[in-house]
Amino acid sequence: MFDQLSRRLGMLFKKIRGQARLSEANVADAVKEVRTALLEADVHLSVTRAFTEEVRMKALGADVLYSIRPADAFVKIVHDSLVKFLGGAVFPIRLDRRPSVLLLMGLQGSGKTTTAAKLAAFFLAQQKSSLLVTLDRSRPAASEQLEKLAKKAGVRFLKTQADAPSSAKTAVAEAERQNVPVVILDSAGRTEVDPAVFAELRAVRDAVPVEKKILVIDAMTGQVAVNVAKGFADEVGVDGVILTKFDSDTRGGAALSVYHLLRAPILFVGEGEALNRLAPFHPDRMAGRILGMGDVVSLVEKAEQSVKVEDAERAAKRMAKGEMTFEDFLEQIRAVRKMGPLGELLQHLPGGLTGKIKFDTVGEDGEKGLTRVEAMILSMTKAERRRPDLLTPARRTRIARGSGVQIDEVHRLVKRFEDFKKMMKKAVKMGMMGRLG
């Protein structure tokens, strides 16, 4: 997400930093390039115009034109404008009623049903159980899919064959009876919006006390998604947005357009199919990622969710003593993989660091590389994993055969392991690991 936009803006900022001073002329050129970058990212035209006009007016202020470091001032203006157009602040989803009824809306294929289960898993992590119900009678598979996802998430599912408003009423009554705090209504999806869709949603909205009307948008659909969103906002009302497929290689125009046009905040972004891959949306962190500043805070939060504190502390103590083994190394690799796809994790790092991280130990593809590392370590005996000094040339040859790699890869793995061991020992002594605890 936003890779193309990040590259374009990065090139622009590099060019600006070569200027001793900013003038009206080079500000105009810079703003023109920002406009091109946004349009290429599939940002809505009206949003692009509003964004570039705001940047232009602020950049022409005396504080910027005559500042000591005008380029940095310009970067800050773009950053602050991105934060504003992405929503300005985090909008935590507040549930004030009991039961709180959430109505999920969106087109077919937007990931709405999976998102319903992800929301339930999110609330369950906050000690709030949910009742899931599908309002889609036209697609029997929708009910089966949601039932399976509810079971996987560990939450209740209600099966009903009634029309949408009646099903919603039944769900609320059942939640009241079972004292379930959250009801998530998965409305029927369509391949395109039409009056019948909106009429049904309004009927549901009027039948039960819906606390939040949440629009689920496929981030890959760009401006199409924005046009759809406006239809839902005008006809039914939208209280918040969830963007799905946010980990895809798309241009990101929907994310930059939807808040400005709807004035409805982006509540969450979905990344991947796993039920724990729903994250609250942070405009400031996303702006940092777009501008190559990284989002280390989110990365640390992912680590805290994936790694048990006691395991991290135990590993840190071993590393401090220089006692790290291949078993520890394997645990670290598996902990990283629990946090999500490697490429996605690297996107959270500042641009400069991302470029410096290579996986030449095991090939260019980091994800496949980690799989090969696991295979090599698992091809070692327990004694070899605990005592790397036992890895004689003959043993390394056996490990290479057992894991299906070349002997050179085993040599590189051992070398990198020793380097990693030294680096982690220094890091622990400097107190870096303690921050993750």
Secondary structure by P-SEA (a helix, b strand, c coil): caaaaaaaaaaaaaaaaacccccaaaaaaaaaaaaaaaaaacccaaaaaaaaaaaaaaaacccccccccaaaaaaaaaaaaaaaaacccccccccccccbbbbbbbccccaaaaaaaaaaaaaaaacbbbbbbbcccccaaaaaaaaaaaaaacbbbbbbcccaaaaaaaaaaaaaaacccbbbbbccccccccaaaaaaaaaaaaacccccbbbbbccccaaaaaaaaaaaaacccccbbbbcccccccccccccccccccccccccccccccccccccccaaaaaaaaaccccaaaaaaaaaacccaaaaaaaaaaaaaccccaaaaaaaaaaaaaaccaaaaaaaccaaaaaacccccccccaaaaaaaaaaaaaaccaaaaaccccccaaaaaaaaaaacccaaaaaaaaaaaaaaaaaaaaaaaaccccccc
